[in-house]
Amino acid sequence: MGGTETLERPAAGRPAAARVEHFDVLIVGAGISGVGGAYHLTKQCPGTSFVILETQDGFGGTWRTHRYPGIRSDSDLYTFGYRFKPWVGAPIATAEEILKYMGEVIEENDLARHIRYNHKILSARWSSADNRWTIEAERADNGDRVVITANFLWMCQGYYRHEQGYTPEWPGMANYRGRIVHPQTWPADLDYKNKRVIVIGSGATAATVVPAIAGDCAHLTLLQRSPTYFITGRNANDLADTLRQLDIKEEWIHEIVRRKILYDQNAFTQRCLSEPEAVKKELLAGVRAYLGADYDIATHFTPRYRPWRQRIAFIPDGDLFKGVAAGKAEVVTDEIDGFTEKGIRLKSGRELEGDIVVTATGFNLSVLGDIAFSVDGKTLDFADTVTYRGMMFTGVPNLVWVFGYFRASWTLRVDMVADFVCRLLNHMKAHGLKKVAPALRREDADMKILPWLDEENFNPGYMTRSMHLLPKRGDKPEWQHSQDYWSEKDQFPKIDLDDTAFIYSR
């Protein structure tokens, strides 16, 4: 249970003594993963004391950080929403709608009292002598240092740096007289009305920003180095609408529609692997239906890779393509040679003039929150570890990281990992165990050790840029994050907690 004690510390510019609180579990982050984890902890491990530390001044994670125009989900809320909380809106939701949904989960389950905002974690130190983590955090609102100890760390902070997006360094950027902004840190005072705007990027963020602002701009150019695959369709679910007409309970609708979507997604993923050319033709036909036979689909919307090697975003009601067809947005496919005073010079020699450049160029990866970790006094480098199913790491005690899916909704793994964590905590409590850490088994001695992701299978830029920072994987299912929800949903409930991959101690 939670408690308070006093920890003596050297007075290097800080108080010699600090109040220390102790909890059974410390959850890092009050985003979609942390709120989901907290819910499951209250339901599956009643009586467990826990606290959630959140860097921002409110819950929501991505949906609070990202405030660019049009911000919305790029996957359906029947699967991005929690399994325990029915979604009753349109499948593709705005950030505001997602925050409202999360707020209801917090209120309905009395989770607010467990969350502490404006707490940035600086370090996490494990002591085998005490079988606990010591977490030091800094409060953003007053600068105070906070020390908390916990038996178990549940890392729910996501996988990218919220405070700064990724913008490449191009020659001449300092000479550009306009304004350069990244969607992740969209300025509240940015006035793009009647301005010439260049949006750099080809992924879900660019595809969201462009239709949201194109109608207000004097001219908008979507500049991409290479195209991305998109799926178009109505922002509605016919099955859900039919079931509502039949006055079916929302809990049943949520489960039925969720299962149908997951079934269809699995079939689509398998087709991407088994018949990629057929799927490619279908996806391009969806784009051509909006842009017409004369548009240069081959140049601007035909990717160089097979479907699903990178995430495929959903374009609700084809709004991006409608804007292009109506002349509100121009698509340019070329590489950047550098910036000029007036805009961007392309390698083809063309110059694009713009008052504002939006760099929708991706994330900066954050490996477990960029926290300074140590185990028994030794600095922990997660790149030196091997992952157990993409959530635990060899030699790292009492810690689980929630890393969701790229080919399915992130939150599917939030629920799944939460089931595992709660089962593990209950198992340890029942057997009087204080510590658990994964370790390679005798039969894993000759296993190949590989990078976190197979780049031939999935290769988004933000992952490939930072692969050297991530934990390693093995070539066995237990020692990798397969990105395959449809296999893991059956495997996770069957994980043997007495497997020799888990090293326990009292």
Secondary structure, DSSP 8 states (H G I E B T S, - for coil): --EEEEEE---SSS-SEEEEEEEEEEEE--SHHHHHHHHHHHHHSTT--EEEE-SSSSS-THHHH--STT-B-SS-HHHHS-TTS---S-SS-BHHHHHHHHHHHHHHTT-GGGEE-SEEEEEEEEETTTTEEEEEEEETTT--EEEEEEEEEEE-S-SB-TT-------TTGGG--SEEE-GGG--TT---TT-EEEEE--SHHHHHHHHHHGGGSSEEEEEESS---EEEE-SS-HHHHHHHHTT--HHHHHHHHHHHHHHHHHHHHHHHHH-HHHHHHHHHHHHHHHH-TTS-HHHHS--SS-TTSS--EEEETTHHHHHHHTTS-EEEE--EEEE-SSEEEETTS-EEE-SEEEE-----B-GGGG-EEEETTEE--GGGSBEETTTEETT-TTEEE----SSS-HHHHHHHHHHHHHHHHHHHHHTT--EEEE---GGGTT--EE-SS-TTT---HHHHTTGGGS-BEESSGGGS----HHHHHHHGGG--TTSTTEEEE-
